Amino acid sequence: MKKLILALDPGSRRTGFGVIEVDGDRLTHVHHGVIQLSEKWPFPERLRVLGQELRELYKKYPAPMTVVEKIFFGKNADSAFKLGHARGVCLMCAAESGSKITEYAARYVKKIVTGNGGADKQQVQNLVFAYLRVRPEESGFDASDALSLAVCHARVYEGAERIQRMLEGAQ
């Protein structure tokens, strides 16, 4: 059964997104990109536009599953708070669309995708683009980070489903 996964790498200036289709063990790239939010806009306007863009994304790709990167703690408190607000908008829009939300930490995603939780962004991007047969581009890491979240979730989710089927078959 085919399922869409929409993944989000939140940011207050750039939010990456990736959409993949899962059909058993097969993952297919559907779309990816970046929602650009101008630094010149007041912060509340950036959040409003982010919400508007995400709602349009969910209309175009009504994914029953959404994956969002967990927040990490940096040195700059102001940046962390802004990131938290952007994540909140992402979570709200996913919930409004009726999508089931799962969150993963960046290190965990890197471990699942590359086998190394300390992998650099370039390595993750190269592997994800090769795995999904996507040509590398100049969109930066926001979109590839989102696609890596989607691939991670597909692998984890498929593994859990496989275990569930085995347990049901053993009864």
Disulfide bonds with the S-S distance in Angstrom:
none
